[in-house]
Amino acid sequence: MDLATGLGIFALLILLCLLSSKISGILNMPCLLLFLAVGLLAGSEGIGGMNFDNAHVANYLGSIAMAFILFSGGFDTSWKSVKSVFTIGGILSSIGVLLTALFTGIFSFFFFKLLLPGENISMTWCLLLGAIVSSTDAAAVFSILRSKSVSLRGKLRPLLEFESGSNDPMAAFLTIFIVGVLSKEMTTGQAVEWTYYFWVIPMFLLKMSLGILCGWGIGKCGVWIFNKINFDYDGLYYVLAVMVAIASFSITEICYGNGFMAVYVAGMVMGNNRFIYHNGVGKFYDGIAWIMQIILFTMLGLLAFPKQLWDARWVGLAVALFLMLIARPLAVLLCMRFTKFSFPEQLFVSWVGLRGGAPIMLATFPMLEGTKHSDLMFHIVFFIVLTSVLLQGMTIMPLARLLKLDAPLQKTPRMPLSVEQTGNSDANSLEFIVEDNLNGRTLAELQLPDGALILLIRRGENFIMPRGYTSLQTGDVLTIMGSDKALEKCSIILSA
């Protein structure tokens, strides 16, 4: 295959994935499922006939893709919204993931003993399977909610956002640790002492602490560099944005920290601080994350073989059902037992545990090390993800309505202008929706504070230039620029 043909096929696959993102809203399922389907259809056993079985390339590209996806997720996470659920979210993304992996691993061991007694699959192998599928996918959850204009009441949304966005580093750490244990067993020919697993605690504390510290430090340095450096070409700021994401992962891994935790923390630090081109860089990271998701899911779809996937269906279905109905709910209920969240809220959190691209990518680590039955594990994990997306993805919204936890989704309207932060100014812009109490009043009658400037009014599908005599109507969206204090006063005036 020459370069032109390869690039043409790559462009076609991206186009198919982009089109499938629109279809996913109609079919009520996450985009990732259709991305995987595109990869499967393009594979050696599909209509595309593309032969791809290089686990090394898949692992390297998958790790890079996960780094950018996590960085973008951290950048979009508002500290103000998640700080009230930081403790319980941290418990769910660490202890909750650990318990989910442990319960799933124990079940898998006894299930294999019953179903495949001649394969001699060890407990370590089963614990590795549990670790790989222990994390959830935030993008999959909220793409479903947004597709039907549904949000969640109370603190459920920030909790699920933070937990789903921050639990991949824990799953990656457990996977890499247990792969090391499995490799040690293969080398020595005997099982390691059970006390060896206690090393996971100090290693976890060390790697996660280094990941948090490095991520925080690199994020702060990134903000400082953005505000101090003065490029002659605006495009170089976006090149700098790529460098910060790569550096946060690589430097942390070199320092023996957890790179995935570092990129998430660095992204959150940058997203919650002011720097020049902040808004543009955020959209740039979002676009990069989408490209990485398309590459990741399509590549993993190419790596799978439908025949082997079908052969693993019964094992995959059994583990998937246990994971969804017992392991994840039990772990969540144990972690949230003494919180202020009601039982219906705990039940909903336990069900919203969609598996995404991270477990499939993590399943390439055993293939990379050449562990026994690594192909079987990859296809079991692949089947678990498909089952989780189909069953849980199709029932999230009905369950939210049944438990009376759903709320209308307030969509942010698209404006024909964008106000960029410079890093040297405290000015920001926010959108405010006009309520019934302001219907018929003019802009001059609002008496907004000094330093607040109304930039634009959106009315339906039309945009109106603001004048002092402009009369407001219920549902109008005002784009107001000003300092944080001025915007807070505007919020009080417009809601009074």
JOZI-V27135 format. One record per pair of residues at least 24 apart in sequence whose C-alpha atoms are under 8 Angstrom apart, sorted by sequence separation. I is the first residue (numbers start at 0). J is the second residue. If there is no record, write none. Layout:
# JOZI-V27135
i j
I J
I J
This chain:
# JOZI-V27135
i j
104 128
442 466
443 467
453 477
454 478
455 479
12 37
101 126
103 128
104 129
218 243
327 352
359 384
442 467
443 468
453 478
454 479
100 126
103 129
104 130
137 163
173 199
217 243
324 350
358 384
441 467
442 468
453 479
454 480
100 127
102 129
136 163
137 164
323 350
441 468
442 469
452 479
453 480
100 128
101 129
135 163
136 164
441 469
442 470
451 479
452 480
100 129
101 130
134 163
217 246
218 247
323 352
354 383
355 384
441 470
442 471
451 480
452 481
99 129
100 130
217 247
354 384
440 470
441 471
451 481
99 130
100 131
135 166
172 203
353 384
439 470
440 471
450 481
451 482
100 132
134 166
135 167
438 470
439 471
440 472
450 482
97 130
100 133
134 167
214 247
354 387
355 388
438 471
439 472
96 130
99 133
213 247
353 387
354 388
437 471
438 472
451 485
134 169
353 388
437 472
438 473
450 485
451 486
97 133
134 170
437 473
449 485
96 133
133 170
213 250
214 251
435 472
448 485
96 134
132 170
213 251
353 391
433 471
435 473
451 489
131 170
352 391
353 392
433 472
434 473
130 170
131 171
236 276
240 280
351 391
433 473
434 474
448 488
130 171
210 251
350 391
432 473
433 474
447 488
448 489
92 134
131 173
209 251
432 474
433 475
447 489
130 173
131 174
213 256
237 280
414 457
432 475
433 476
130 174
236 280
240 284
351 395
432 476
433 477
209 254
350 395
431 476
432 477
447 492
127 173
209 255
210 256
214 260
215 261
218 264
219 265
237 283
430 476
431 477
127 174
209 256
210 257
214 261
218 265
222 269
430 477
431 478
445 492
208 256
209 257
210 258
213 261
214 262
217 265
218 266
221 269
226 274
430 478
431 479
445 493
206 255
207 256
210 259
211 260
212 261
214 263
215 264
216 265
218 267
219 268
225 274
226 275
429 478
430 479
127 177
206 256
207 257
210 260
211 261
214 264
215 265
218 268
219 269
222 272
225 275
428 478
429 479
126 177
127 178
205 256
206 257
210 261
214 265
218 269
222 273
223 274
347 398
428 479
429 480
209 261
213 265
214 266
222 274
347 399
428 480
207 260
211 264
215 268
427 480
428 481
123 177
210 264
426 480
427 481
347 402
426 481
427 482
425 481
426 482
427 483
437 493
123 180
124 181
425 482
426 483
429 486
123 181
425 483
343 402
431 490
434 493
436 495
296 356
299 359
344 404
433 493
434 494
295 356
299 360
431 493
292 356
311 375
315 379
319 383
323 387
295 360
314 379
315 380
318 383
319 384
316 382
311 378
312 379
315 382
316 383
319 386
307 375
311 379
315 383
319 387
84 154
88 158
92 162
96 166
308 378
312 382
316 386
87 158
88 159
91 162
92 163
307 378
308 379
311 382
97 169
84 157
85 158
88 161
89 162
92 165
93 166
96 169
97 170
308 381
84 158
88 162
92 166
96 170
303 377
304 378
308 382
91 166
92 167
303 378
81 157
85 161
89 165
93 169
97 173
80 157
81 158
92 169
303 381
81 161
76 160
76 161
172 257
171 259
168 257
168 258
73 164
168 259
72 164
167 259
168 260
69 164
165 260
165 263
164 263
31 139
30 139
29 139
29 140
30 142
29 142
29 143
28 143
27 143
24 143
27 146
25 146
24 146
24 147
278 418
279 419
278 419
277 419
278 420
276 419
277 420
275 419
276 420
277 421
275 420
276 421
274 420
275 421
273 420
274 421
275 422
273 421
274 422
275 423
273 422
274 423
70 244
67 244
66 244
67 245
66 245
66 248
185 370
178 364
182 368
174 361
178 365
182 370
73 262
74 263
78 267
155 344
159 348
175 364
181 370
69 259
73 263
77 267
167 357
171 361
174 364
178 368
72 263
73 264
74 265
75 266
76 267
66 258
70 262
71 263
73 265
74 266
75 267
66 259
69 262
70 263
73 266
74 267
77 270
78 271
155 348
65 259
69 263
70 264
72 266
73 267
74 268
76 270
77 271
67 262
70 265
71 266
72 267
73 268
74 269
75 270
226 421
66 262
70 266
74 270
226 422
66 263
69 266
70 267
73 270
74 271
226 423
75 281
74 281
71 281
107 318
140 351
106 318
71 284
140 353
70 284
71 285
139 353
103 318
106 321
136 352
137 353
139 355
67 284
71 288
135 352
136 353
103 321
134 352
135 353
136 354
68 287
103 322
135 354
136 355
67 287
68 288
134 354
135 355
136 356
67 288
68 289
136 357
132 354
68 291
99 322
103 326
134 357
64 288
67 291
68 292
102 326
134 358
133 358
65 291
132 358
64 291
99 326
131 358
64 292
98 326
99 327
131 359
64 294
131 361
64 295
99 330
131 362
95 327
98 330
61 295
96 330
60 295
95 330
95 331
95 334
91 331
94 334
57 298
57 299
91 334
90 334
57 302
87 334
149 396
54 302
87 335
128 376
132 380
151 399
52 301
53 302
131 380
139 388
143 392
51 301
52 302
50 301
51 302
87 338
132 383
49 301
128 380
140 392
144 396
152 404
139 392
143 396
151 404
152 405
151 405
152 406
150 405
151 406
149 405
150 406
151 407
149 406
150 407
38 296
39 297
42 300
43 301
149 407
150 408
34 293
38 297
42 301
148 407
149 408
37 297
38 298
41 301
42 302
44 304
148 408
31 292
35 296
36 297
38 299
39 300
40 301
42 303
43 304
44 305
148 409
31 293
34 296
35 297
38 300
39 301
42 304
34 297
37 300
38 301
145 408
35 299
36 300
39 303
31 296
35 300
39 304
34 300
39 305
16 293
13 293
12 297
65 357
62 360
61 360
58 360
57 360
58 361
58 363
57 363
58 364
55 363
54 363
58 367
54 366
55 367
54 367
31 355
31 356
32 385
32 388
29 388
28 388
28 389
29 392
28 392
27 392
28 393
27 393
